[in-house]
Amino acid sequence: MAPENRTAATRRKLAPAAGTLLTVAMAVLVGYLVLVPLAILIYSSLKPSPTELPFDVPGFSLDNFQAVFESSRLGTVTLNTVIYVVGSLLVALVLSLSLAYLFERTDLPGRRFLSPMALAPMAVPVTVMAIAWALVANPANGPLAILIHKIFGVHIDIYSIPGMILVMGIFGVPSMYLMIAPALARLNPELEEAAATVGASLWRRLRLIVLPLVAPAVSAAGILFIVVALEGFAIPAVLGLPDKIFVFSSLIQYSLQPPGGIPNYGQASTYGVLILVVSLVLLAVYRRRVRDTNRFRVVVGKGYRQTRVSLGKWRIPVFIVVCAYMFIGIVLPILALLWTSFSPYTRPITWSGFESMTFANYSNLLDIPDIGKILLNTAEVVLVTATVTTAMSVWIAVAAARRQFRGSTLLFETQFAVFGIPSVVLGAAVLFLYLFVPIPIYGTVWIIVVALVTRFLPRSSRMVQTALLQLDDGLIEAARVTGASPATVTRTVLLPLLRPTLWKSWLWVFAHALGELPIALLLTSSDNRTLVVVLWDTFTSSVDNPTASALAVVLVVISTAAVWLVNRRSDMQEA
């Protein structure tokens, strides 16, 4: 046999072994990232000591659970959480469903411009959005609070549960809209037209035809929103903690990092387990609702045409209402952020204020100690997190979809359980783990990367899986028939087909990693501080709103630039 033929034969023999080794290594890595935090969380909740680290306490007990259920605070926090989550859900549901129907099913003018505007909050880190609303609607000098008081004579206070509900509801609109809009776009308009011909009003058509057909998508989006609201920290922290209004997520953070006391690790872990149980039940219901969507499909043929419902005389009034929401809910908070960033102190928006606008707040950013290292840390965290998460998501989703090894589907479903762990609890579990395990990453950016990859992996892999389900297997099967190896098929066929989704997944992780606050707060040290931690310290500890606003604007610019670059690249690839 010729040497080159012998070499090729050797490579073919080694390829399966290398593939098996890679599969085992990836399965172990994913299992480690996903299952270990879950185990640490449960382990810590069973340790009968409130102040010591869980690995330093001998024995197991249910003392933490007993203390939590006997606490007088439990009832108040539970009620606050229920009101906050349900209220936010109602706000997000009404807004997202209304906007999706208007943009997808009606002849509303300007919908091509307004539809992307509705998704704009996705480009703004949630911490920045919370701070922006604190500036625009605070009772002292917030322009929105002042305007409402002048027009209606009503005092509003954003530092309250209604304020938290409003901001969380608006922030949740984009994600719910993206789940509801496709379901509305696919509906056959002939059903509504038939109802209209027999005299059914628009409201009756919506109630009897449209809403039942999109009910699975709406309920799935709502359940997912509840899980996100339960574990979200930034909005309750920025808008609730000033008046000591606690929900479960902010109480957990407060237990782990009390302003002047001793952290209660056992209590925080126990609250985390309780939220995890609720989240897992909701995720199980979500999975069932997603499967039920097949029961509500409307079959259409070549005669299908998308016609839009005429709003008639209501076109302009509805257009004005939608524009008012876009301005008040999205544009005005960002304008308040910009205004404060150019102001010498926190003040209302006035014409006379333009005369004293200054760039000093942006110059002050350069005087932050170790700002160069902070910028480098931030770049490392967000870039590595987005890249590693997206790469691992592809492997997990493809392995589950192709059933490449026994247990691949179970691994895919198991890692989704991490989605229900509050980020503050996940950060605590990672902290406990690397204080005990002799892996020298504590105090470095890599411990933050590990926690963020674990946090975002379930959502990213779900996005890739959704794209895989929409691909035709014909090209992949054709490549396999020609004798191409699985690696070649993945590199030359599968990845190019998935490229738009991979870019969107990368962008989603990038934007969320940039503004992920509780994990960064728990795992930060003098050597791994990031911009979002500096923003939090500047806004809460230093109470320097102008400098905090300037830093928030920088984060918005970075996130918006990433969105623009990814969208531009996607458009070029489609062209």
MARNU-693692 format. One record per residue (C-alpha): x, y, z; residue in three letters. Coordinates in Angstrom, 2 decimals, always signed. Each point is the difference from the previous one (the first is absolute). Layout:
REM residues N
X:Y:Z:ALA;
...
REM end
This chain:
REM residues 575
+0.00:+0.00:+0.00:MET;
+1.29:+3.47:-0.93:ALA;
+1.04:+2.22:+2.93:PRO;
-2.67:+2.60:-0.77:GLU;
-2.71:-2.70:-0.13:ASN;
+1.26:-1.47:+3.27:ARG;
-0.17:+3.45:+1.61:THR;
-3.56:+0.57:-1.25:ALA;
-1.09:-3.42:+1.30:ALA;
+1.55:+0.76:+3.40:THR;
-1.85:+3.29:+0.16:ARG;
-3.31:-1.71:-0.79:ARG;
+0.61:-2.50:+2.80:LYS;
+0.91:+2.70:+2.51:LEU;
-2.89:+2.32:-0.92:ALA;
-2.74:-1.97:+1.83:PRO;
+2.19:-0.29:+3.11:ALA;
+0.72:+3.74:-0.06:ALA;
-3.70:+0.75:-0.51:GLY;
-0.93:-2.24:+2.93:THR;
+2.64:+1.65:+2.21:LEU;
-1.31:+3.46:-0.93:LEU;
-3.58:-1.08:+0.71:THR;
+0.92:-1.35:+3.42:VAL;
+2.02:+3.12:+0.84:ALA;
-2.83:+2.34:-1.02:MET;
-2.62:-2.05:+1.84:ALA;
+2.11:+0.08:+3.16:VAL;
+0.58:+3.75:-0.36:LEU;
-3.68:+0.80:-0.52:VAL;
-0.99:-2.30:+2.84:GLY;
+2.56:+1.67:+2.25:TYR;
-1.17:+3.51:-0.85:LEU;
-3.69:-0.84:+0.35:VAL;
-0.36:-2.67:+2.66:LEU;
+2.64:+1.14:+2.50:VAL;
-1.66:+3.40:+0.72:PRO;
-3.32:-1.79:+0.54:LEU;
+1.66:-2.41:+2.40:ALA;
+1.82:+2.79:+1.84:ILE;
-3.23:+1.96:+0.39:LEU;
-1.83:-2.95:+1.58:ILE;
+3.07:-0.94:+2.05:TYR;
+0.30:+3.51:+1.44:SER;
-3.69:+0.18:+0.91:SER;
+0.40:-3.14:+2.15:LEU;
+2.94:+1.33:+1.99:LYS;
-1.11:+1.06:+3.53:PRO;
+2.05:+3.17:+0.28:SER;
-1.04:+3.44:-1.19:PRO;
+3.38:+1.73:-0.06:THR;
+2.64:-2.58:-0.90:GLU;
+0.75:-1.23:-3.51:LEU;
-1.89:-3.25:-0.71:PRO;
+3.13:-2.13:-0.36:PHE;
+1.17:+1.07:+3.47:ASP;
-3.13:-1.29:+1.76:VAL;
-0.34:-3.68:+0.99:PRO;
-3.24:-1.95:-0.30:GLY;
-3.31:+0.72:-1.69:PHE;
-3.31:+1.31:+1.30:SER;
-3.19:+1.84:-0.98:LEU;
+0.68:+2.90:+2.38:ASP;
+0.26:+2.51:-2.85:ASN;
-3.39:-1.00:-1.42:PHE;
-1.56:+0.16:+3.46:GLN;
+1.47:+3.46:+0.60:ALA;
-1.26:+1.25:-3.36:VAL;
-3.55:-1.33:+0.45:PHE;
-0.19:+1.36:+3.55:GLU;
+1.33:+3.41:-1.00:SER;
-2.41:+2.93:+0.26:SER;
+1.56:+1.43:-3.15:ARG;
-1.05:-2.97:-2.18:LEU;
-3.62:+1.09:-0.35:GLY;
+0.86:+3.57:-0.94:THR;
+2.67:-1.00:-2.49:VAL;
-2.26:-2.64:-1.55:THR;
-2.83:+2.51:-0.40:LEU;
+2.36:+2.60:-1.49:ASN;
+1.39:-2.57:-2.42:THR;
-3.44:-1.20:-1.11:VAL;
-1.26:+3.56:-0.55:ILE;
+3.20:+0.97:-1.82:TYR;
+0.10:-3.06:-2.28:VAL;
-3.73:-0.10:-0.81:VAL;
-0.19:+3.75:-0.53:GLY;
+3.06:+0.00:-2.26:SER;
-1.45:-2.93:-1.95:LEU;
-3.27:+1.84:-0.59:LEU;
+1.81:+3.14:-1.19:VAL;
+2.33:-1.93:-2.30:ALA;
-2.81:-2.22:-1.31:LEU;
-2.36:+2.85:-0.85:VAL;
+2.73:+2.05:-1.66:LEU;
+1.67:-2.83:-1.94:SER;
-3.27:-1.58:-1.18:LEU;
-1.42:+3.37:-1.06:SER;
+3.16:+1.01:-1.85:LEU;
+0.37:-3.41:-1.67:ALA;
-3.59:+0.09:-1.24:TYR;
+0.25:+3.59:-1.23:LEU;
+3.31:-0.57:-1.80:PHE;
-0.78:-3.44:-1.46:GLU;
-3.76:+0.08:-0.69:ARG;
-1.10:+3.60:-0.58:THR;
+0.69:+2.86:-2.40:ASP;
+1.53:+2.17:+2.73:LEU;
+2.14:+2.71:-1.69:PRO;
+3.74:+0.03:+0.70:GLY;
+0.10:-3.59:+1.24:ARG;
+3.31:-0.73:-1.81:ARG;
+1.64:+2.67:+2.14:PHE;
-1.94:-0.62:+3.19:LEU;
+0.53:-3.78:+0.06:SER;
+3.82:+0.23:+0.42:PRO;
-0.54:+2.78:+2.55:MET;
-2.03:-2.38:+2.16:ALA;
+3.06:-2.27:+0.18:LEU;
+2.38:+2.83:+0.96:ALA;
+0.08:-0.85:+3.75:PRO;
+1.78:-3.25:-0.91:MET;
+3.08:+2.07:-0.88:ALA;
+0.02:+1.71:+3.40:VAL;
+1.44:-1.91:+3.00:PRO;
-2.67:-0.46:+2.65:VAL;
+2.08:+1.80:+2.65:THR;
+0.26:+3.03:-2.28:VAL;
-3.74:-0.11:-0.69:MET;
-0.77:-0.05:+3.73:ALA;
+2.31:+2.97:+0.65:ILE;
-1.49:+1.90:-2.95:ALA;
-3.49:-0.42:+1.45:TRP;
+1.23:+1.06:+3.42:ALA;
+1.19:+3.23:-1.61:LEU;
-3.07:+0.66:-2.16:VAL;
-2.72:-0.77:+2.58:ALA;
+1.46:+0.71:+3.43:ASN;
-2.35:+2.23:+2.04:PRO;
+2.60:+2.73:+0.63:ALA;
+1.07:+1.10:-3.47:ASN;
-0.96:-2.70:-2.49:GLY;
-1.39:+1.65:-3.17:PRO;
-2.77:-2.59:-0.39:LEU;
-1.05:+0.35:+3.66:ALA;
-0.01:+3.79:-0.34:ILE;
-2.00:-0.11:-3.25:LEU;
-2.64:-2.35:+1.45:ILE;
-0.33:+2.16:+3.10:HIS;
-0.47:+3.17:-2.08:LYS;
-2.59:-1.57:-2.33:ILE;
-1.95:-2.28:+2.33:PHE;
+0.99:+1.24:+3.46:GLY;
+1.14:-3.51:+0.94:VAL;
+3.25:-0.78:+1.83:HIS;
+1.76:-3.12:-1.25:ILE;
+2.88:-1.83:+1.67:ASP;
+2.09:-2.37:-2.09:ILE;
+1.54:-1.38:+3.22:TYR;
-3.02:-2.20:+0.67:SER;
-1.57:-3.30:-1.05:ILE;
-2.10:+1.72:-2.72:PRO;
+3.20:+1.58:-1.30:GLY;
+1.77:-3.36:-0.03:MET;
-3.00:-1.54:-1.79:ILE;
+0.00:+2.69:-2.68:LEU;
+3.71:-0.26:-0.77:VAL;
+0.10:-3.81:+0.03:MET;
-3.10:-0.13:-2.18:GLY;
+1.51:+2.31:-2.60:ILE;
+3.33:-1.81:+0.10:PHE;
-1.79:-3.33:-0.58:GLY;
-1.89:+1.20:-3.09:VAL;
+2.70:-0.86:-2.59:PRO;
+0.44:-3.64:+1.04:SER;
-3.76:-0.62:+0.19:MET;
-0.54:+1.84:-3.28:TYR;
+2.52:-2.24:-1.77:LEU;
-1.90:-3.10:+1.17:MET;
-3.50:+1.30:-0.75:ILE;
+0.52:+1.86:-3.29:ALA;
+0.88:-3.08:-2.14:PRO;
-3.14:-1.78:+1.22:ALA;
-2.14:+2.98:-1.03:LEU;
+1.80:+0.34:-3.35:ALA;
-0.77:-3.63:-0.92:ARG;
-3.76:+0.25:+0.62:LEU;
-2.19:-0.41:-3.08:ASN;
-1.96:+3.28:-0.38:PRO;
-2.91:-1.83:-1.66:GLU;
-1.32:-0.98:+3.43:LEU;
-0.21:+3.61:+1.11:GLU;
-1.43:+1.06:-3.36:GLU;
-2.73:-2.63:+0.23:ALA;
-0.92:+1.22:+3.49:ALA;
-0.02:+3.61:-1.19:ALA;
-2.42:-0.82:-2.85:THR;
-2.60:-1.21:+2.51:VAL;
+0.32:+3.22:+1.98:GLY;
+2.39:-1.01:+2.80:ALA;
+1.69:+3.00:+1.57:SER;
+3.80:+0.28:+0.22:LEU;
-0.04:-0.76:+3.73:TRP;
-2.20:-3.06:-0.57:ARG;
+2.33:-1.25:-2.75:ARG;
+2.98:+0.46:+2.29:LEU;
-1.66:-1.80:+2.90:ARG;
-1.46:-2.94:-1.93:LEU;
+2.55:-0.56:-2.79:ILE;
+3.35:+1.70:+0.42:VAL;
+0.66:-0.44:+3.73:LEU;
-0.89:-3.74:+0.11:PRO;
+2.30:-0.70:-2.96:LEU;
+2.98:+1.82:+1.52:VAL;
-0.73:-1.15:+3.56:ALA;
+2.86:-2.57:+0.10:PRO;
+2.57:+2.57:-1.14:ALA;
-1.37:+2.60:+2.43:VAL;
-0.03:-2.38:+2.97:SER;
+3.50:-1.29:-0.81:ALA;
+1.32:+3.56:-0.22:ALA;
-1.75:+0.87:+3.27:GLY;
+1.42:-2.97:+1.89:ILE;
+3.51:+0.76:-1.22:LEU;
-0.47:+3.63:+1.04:PHE;
-1.04:-1.05:+3.52:ILE;
+3.21:-2.02:+0.38:VAL;
+2.07:+2.98:-1.17:VAL;
-1.83:+2.42:+2.31:ALA;
+0.38:-2.35:+2.97:LEU;
+3.76:-0.21:-0.28:GLU;
+0.71:+3.52:-1.31:GLY;
+1.92:+2.22:+2.41:PHE;
+0.93:+3.36:-1.55:ALA;
-3.47:+1.60:-0.15:ILE;
-1.07:-1.02:+3.55:PRO;
+3.44:+1.05:+1.29:ALA;
+0.11:+3.46:-1.63:VAL;
-3.67:+0.88:+0.55:LEU;
-0.89:-2.04:+3.10:GLY;
+2.96:-0.01:+2.36:LEU;
+0.04:+3.79:+0.62:PRO;
-3.33:-0.38:+1.87:ASP;
+0.82:-3.53:+1.28:LYS;
-2.55:-1.64:-2.31:ILE;
+1.16:-3.59:-0.38:PHE;
-0.91:-2.74:-2.43:VAL;
+1.66:-3.40:+0.14:PHE;
+2.87:+0.85:-2.37:SER;
+0.97:+3.22:+1.80:SER;
-0.41:-1.67:+3.41:LEU;
+2.43:-2.74:-1.03:ILE;
+2.56:+2.61:-1.08:GLN;
-0.60:+1.93:+3.22:TYR;
+0.58:-3.19:+2.02:SER;
+3.27:-0.69:-1.80:LEU;
+1.30:+3.57:+0.01:GLN;
-1.65:+1.93:+2.87:PRO;
+1.13:+3.64:+0.17:PRO;
+1.31:-0.23:+3.55:GLY;
-0.56:-3.50:+1.28:GLY;
+1.08:-3.61:-0.36:ILE;
-1.10:-1.97:-3.09:PRO;
-2.51:-2.78:+0.56:ASN;
+1.04:-2.64:-2.54:TYR;
-2.45:-2.66:+1.18:GLY;
-3.01:+2.27:-0.22:GLN;
+0.97:+1.26:-3.46:ALA;
+0.44:-3.56:-1.29:SER;
-3.35:-1.06:+1.48:THR;
-1.84:+2.85:-1.69:TYR;
+1.82:-0.98:-3.18:GLY;
-1.22:-3.59:+0.27:VAL;
-3.59:+1.18:+0.48:LEU;
+0.19:+2.22:-3.10:ILE;
+1.66:-2.84:-1.92:LEU;
-2.88:-2.37:+0.81:VAL;
-2.57:+2.56:-1.18:VAL;
+2.03:+0.72:-3.14:SER;
+0.37:-3.69:-0.86:LEU;
-3.76:-0.50:+0.27:VAL;
-0.56:+3.01:-2.27:LEU;
+2.60:-1.25:-2.49:LEU;
-1.71:-3.40:-0.11:ALA;
-3.30:+1.74:-0.78:VAL;
+1.80:+2.11:-2.60:TYR;
+1.33:-3.12:-1.73:ARG;
-3.51:-1.43:-0.13:ARG;
-1.45:+3.20:-1.42:ARG;
+2.67:+0.08:-2.69:VAL;
-0.88:-3.57:-1.01:ARG;
-3.70:+0.93:-0.10:ASP;
+0.55:+2.55:-2.76:THR;
-0.48:-2.73:-2.63:ASN;
-3.63:-0.39:+1.10:ARG;
-0.76:+3.62:-0.94:PHE;
+1.58:+0.18:-3.46:ARG;
-2.08:+1.37:-2.85:VAL;
+0.63:-1.86:-3.25:VAL;
+0.35:+2.24:-3.05:VAL;
+0.78:-0.69:-3.60:GLY;
+1.24:+1.87:-3.06:LYS;
-3.03:+2.26:+0.13:GLY;
+1.15:+1.47:+3.30:TYR;
+0.43:+3.74:-0.03:ARG;
+0.72:+2.34:+2.84:GLN;
-2.57:+2.75:+0.18:THR;
-0.06:+2.58:+2.75:ARG;
-2.89:+1.08:+2.16:VAL;
-1.00:+3.58:-0.77:SER;
+0.02:+2.30:+3.01:LEU;
-2.10:+2.52:-1.89:GLY;
-0.47:+3.26:+1.87:LYS;
+2.07:-1.35:+2.89:TRP;
+3.25:-0.21:-2.03:ARG;
+1.32:+3.40:+1.02:ILE;
-1.14:-0.08:+3.66:PRO;
+1.49:-3.48:+0.46:VAL;
+3.20:+1.15:-1.74:PHE;
+0.23:+2.94:+2.43:ILE;
-0.52:-2.28:+3.01:VAL;
+2.72:-2.42:-1.19:VAL;
+2.42:+2.88:-0.62:CYS;
-0.78:+1.38:+3.46:ALA;
+0.87:-3.36:+1.55:TYR;
+3.24:-0.19:-1.99:MET;
+0.98:+3.50:+1.13:PHE;
-0.95:-0.32:+3.67:ILE;
+1.02:-3.64:+0.48:GLY;
+3.20:-0.13:-2.07:ILE;
+1.25:+3.37:-1.25:VAL;
-0.62:+2.22:+3.03:LEU;
+2.01:-2.12:+2.51:PRO;
+2.98:-0.01:-2.37:ILE;
-0.35:+3.76:-0.49:LEU;
-0.01:+0.48:+3.77:ALA;
+3.13:-2.11:+0.20:LEU;
+1.70:+2.13:-2.67:LEU;
-1.17:+3.23:+1.64:TRP;
+1.37:-0.98:+3.40:THR;
+3.29:-1.17:-1.53:SER;
+0.55:+3.53:-1.39:PHE;
-1.19:+1.81:+3.14:SER;
+2.14:+1.18:+2.94:PRO;
-2.58:-1.46:+2.43:TYR;
-3.32:-1.83:-0.07:THR;
-2.68:+2.41:-1.19:ARG;
-3.20:+0.17:-2.07:PRO;
+0.15:+0.45:-3.77:ILE;
-0.37:+3.75:-0.72:THR;
+0.93:+2.34:-2.85:TRP;
+2.25:+2.03:+2.30:SER;
+1.89:-3.15:+0.91:GLY;
+1.50:-0.26:-3.48:PHE;
+2.23:+2.97:+0.79:GLU;
+1.86:-1.87:+2.74:SER;
+0.39:-3.39:-1.69:MET;
+3.46:-1.48:+0.39:THR;
+2.19:-2.94:-1.04:PHE;
+1.58:-0.09:+3.46:ALA;
-1.87:-3.16:+0.99:ASN;
+1.50:-1.88:-2.92:TYR;
+3.43:+1.37:+0.89:SER;
-0.53:-1.25:+3.54:ASN;
-0.27:-3.53:-1.34:LEU;
+3.68:+0.16:-0.92:LEU;
+0.83:+0.82:+3.62:ASP;
-1.58:-3.20:+1.35:ILE;
+2.79:-2.03:+1.65:PRO;
+1.26:-2.80:-2.27:ASP;
-2.48:+0.94:-2.77:ILE;
+2.27:-1.58:-2.62:GLY;
+0.00:-3.31:+1.83:LYS;
-3.76:+0.22:+0.55:ILE;
-0.57:+0.50:-3.72:LEU;
+2.27:-2.93:-0.80:LEU;
-1.78:-2.19:+2.56:ASN;
-3.37:+0.93:-1.50:THR;
+1.17:-0.75:-3.53:ALA;
+1.40:-3.39:+1.04:GLU;
-3.15:-0.96:+1.88:VAL;
-2.55:+0.91:-2.67:VAL;
+1.98:-1.19:-3.03:LEU;
+1.10:-3.32:+1.49:VAL;
-3.41:-0.66:+1.55:THR;
-1.86:+0.68:-3.27:ALA;
+2.39:-2.09:-2.09:THR;
+0.28:-3.00:+2.34:VAL;
-3.73:-0.05:+0.73:THR;
-0.92:+0.06:-3.68:THR;
+2.52:-2.71:-0.88:ALA;
-1.19:-2.28:+2.80:MET;
-3.62:+0.69:-0.90:SER;
+0.59:-1.29:-3.52:VAL;
+1.52:-3.21:+1.31:TRP;
-2.80:-0.59:+2.54:ILE;
-2.82:+0.75:-2.44:ALA;
+1.48:-2.05:-2.86:VAL;
+0.79:-2.93:+2.29:ALA;
-3.57:-0.02:+1.31:ALA;
-1.62:+0.49:-3.42:ALA;
+2.12:-2.74:-1.66:ARG;
+0.10:-2.22:+3.14:ARG;
+3.75:-0.34:-0.41:GLN;
+0.43:-1.90:+3.27:PHE;
-2.18:-1.63:+2.63:ARG;
-1.29:+2.62:+2.38:GLY;
+0.52:+2.97:-2.34:SER;
-3.68:+0.96:+0.18:THR;
-0.01:-0.38:+3.78:LEU;
+3.10:+2.22:+0.25:LEU;
-1.70:+2.64:-2.15:PHE;
-3.14:+0.02:+2.15:GLU;
+1.94:-0.10:+3.28:THR;
+2.09:+3.06:-0.79:GLN;
-3.21:+1.97:-0.53:PHE;
-0.64:-0.37:+3.77:ALA;
+2.75:+2.58:+0.60:VAL;
-2.32:+2.55:-1.62:PHE;
-2.12:-0.18:+3.15:GLY;
+2.84:+0.76:+2.41:ILE;
+0.10:+3.69:+0.97:PRO;
+3.22:+1.52:-1.26:SER;
+0.94:+1.16:+3.49:VAL;
-0.36:-3.57:+1.31:VAL;
+1.96:-1.38:-2.94:LEU;
+2.76:+2.49:+0.75:GLY;
+0.02:-1.10:+3.64:ALA;
+0.20:-3.68:-1.00:ALA;
+2.97:+0.72:-2.27:VAL;
+1.61:+2.03:+2.79:LEU;
-0.39:-2.85:+2.51:PHE;
+1.34:-2.51:-2.51:LEU;
+3.22:+1.80:-0.90:TYR;
+0.75:+0.94:+3.57:LEU;
+0.08:-3.76:+0.63:PHE;
+1.24:-1.55:-3.25:VAL;
+3.76:+0.55:-0.53:PRO;
-0.42:+1.69:-3.39:ILE;
+1.71:+3.41:+0.15:PRO;
-2.63:+2.17:-1.70:ILE;
-1.52:+1.72:+3.04:TYR;
+0.58:+3.73:-0.22:GLY;
+0.64:-0.11:-3.77:THR;
-2.24:+0.79:-2.97:VAL;
-0.22:-3.73:-0.74:TRP;
-2.23:-0.74:+2.97:ILE;
-2.44:+2.58:-1.37:ILE;
+0.25:-1.57:-3.45:VAL;
-0.75:-3.46:+1.42:VAL;
-3.09:+1.29:+1.83:ALA;
-1.27:+1.95:-3.01:LEU;
+0.51:-2.89:-2.44:VAL;
-1.95:-2.23:+2.37:THR;
-2.77:+2.61:+0.26:ARG;
-0.42:+0.70:-3.70:PHE;
+0.64:-3.47:-1.41:LEU;
-3.62:-1.24:+0.34:PRO;
-1.54:+2.98:-1.84:ARG;
+2.64:+0.01:-2.72:SER;
-0.28:-3.74:-0.65:SER;
-3.79:+0.35:-0.20:ARG;
+0.41:+2.66:-2.69:MET;
+2.29:-2.28:-2.01:VAL;
-2.37:-2.95:+0.44:GLN;
-2.90:+2.07:-1.35:THR;
+2.04:+0.82:-3.10:ALA;
+0.95:-3.67:-0.43:LEU;
-3.65:-1.04:+0.01:LEU;
-0.65:+2.37:-2.89:GLN;
+2.77:-1.42:-2.22:LEU;
-0.63:-2.52:-2.75:ASP;
+2.13:-3.12:+0.49:ASP;
+0.36:-0.48:-3.77:GLY;
+3.34:+1.79:-0.35:LEU;
+1.44:-1.75:+3.04:ILE;
-1.09:-3.42:-1.25:GLU;
+1.42:+0.77:-3.46:ALA;
+3.36:+0.87:+1.52:ALA;
+0.00:-3.21:+2.01:ARG;
-0.77:-2.06:-3.12:VAL;
+3.14:+1.38:-1.64:THR;
+2.02:-1.41:+2.88:GLY;
+0.65:+3.21:+1.90:ALA;
+0.90:-0.46:+3.65:SER;
-2.25:+1.46:+2.73:PRO;
+2.59:+2.72:+0.65:ALA;
+0.06:+0.93:-3.69:THR;
-3.79:+0.05:-0.20:VAL;
-0.16:+2.26:+3.05:THR;
+2.69:+2.36:-1.30:ARG;
-1.09:+0.28:-3.63:THR;
-3.80:-0.42:+0.17:VAL;
-1.48:+0.37:+3.47:LEU;
+1.94:+3.01:+1.33:LEU;
-0.54:+2.13:-3.15:PRO;
-3.74:-0.69:+0.22:LEU;
-0.02:+0.91:+3.69:LEU;
+2.21:+3.09:-0.37:ARG;
-2.80:+2.63:+0.37:PRO;
-1.27:-1.69:+3.16:THR;
+3.52:-0.33:+1.39:LEU;
+0.60:+3.70:-0.47:TRP;
-3.28:+0.82:+1.77:LYS;
+0.85:-2.39:+2.82:SER;
+3.45:+1.55:+0.35:TRP;
-1.52:+3.48:+0.06:LEU;
-2.62:-0.97:+2.58:TRP;
+2.65:-1.45:+2.33:VAL;
+2.30:+2.99:-0.59:PHE;
-2.67:+2.55:+0.93:ALA;
-1.15:-1.91:+3.08:HIS;
+3.53:-0.72:+1.21:ALA;
+0.80:+3.70:-0.31:LEU;
-2.77:+0.90:+2.45:GLY;
-0.12:-3.09:+2.25:GLU;
+0.18:+1.56:+3.44:LEU;
-0.54:-2.50:+2.87:PRO;
+2.57:-2.56:-1.18:ILE;
+2.58:+2.73:-0.55:ALA;
-0.75:+1.50:+3.43:LEU;
+0.43:-3.29:+1.83:LEU;
+3.14:-1.09:-1.83:LEU;
+1.74:+3.34:-0.29:THR;
+3.33:+0.83:+1.62:SER;
+2.63:+2.67:-0.42:SER;
+1.44:-1.86:-3.00:ASP;
-3.12:-0.89:-2.02:ASN;
-2.33:+3.01:+0.25:ARG;
-2.13:+0.68:-3.06:THR;
-1.88:+3.06:-1.25:LEU;
-3.39:-1.12:+1.32:VAL;
+1.43:-0.32:+3.54:VAL;
+1.51:+3.49:-0.26:VAL;
-3.38:+1.28:-1.23:LEU;
-1.78:-1.56:+2.97:TRP;
+2.52:+1.38:+2.51:ASP;
-0.13:+3.47:-1.56:THR;
-3.80:+0.13:-0.01:PHE;
-0.67:-1.56:+3.42:THR;
+3.03:+0.52:+2.23:SER;
+1.40:+3.26:-1.36:SER;
-3.46:+1.29:-1.07:VAL;
+1.73:+1.79:-2.87:ASP;
-2.83:-0.06:-2.51:ASN;
+1.68:+2.09:-2.73:PRO;
+3.11:-2.20:-0.11:THR;
-2.14:-3.14:+0.25:ALA;
-2.10:+1.26:-2.91:SER;
+3.11:+0.62:-2.10:ALA;
+1.19:-3.54:+0.68:LEU;
-3.49:-1.37:-0.78:ALA;
+0.04:+1.84:-3.34:VAL;
+3.35:-1.61:-0.80:VAL;
-1.51:-3.44:+0.66:LEU;
-2.99:+0.83:-2.23:VAL;
+2.33:+1.13:-2.79:VAL;
+2.04:-3.22:+0.24:ILE;
-3.13:-2.16:-0.04:SER;
-1.61:+1.97:-2.85:THR;
+3.19:-0.17:-2.05:ALA;
+0.09:-3.77:+0.45:ALA;
-3.64:-0.25:-1.13:VAL;
+0.72:+2.13:-3.08:TRP;
+3.09:-1.98:-0.98:LEU;
-1.73:-3.35:+0.37:VAL;
-3.08:+1.15:-1.91:ASN;
+2.17:+1.49:-2.74:ARG;
+1.94:-3.24:-0.34:ARG;
-3.23:-2.00:-0.11:SER;
-1.41:+2.27:-2.72:ASP;
+3.20:-0.38:-2.05:MET;
-0.16:-3.79:+0.30:GLN;
-3.65:-0.07:-1.06:GLU;
+0.81:+2.22:-2.97:ALA;
REM end
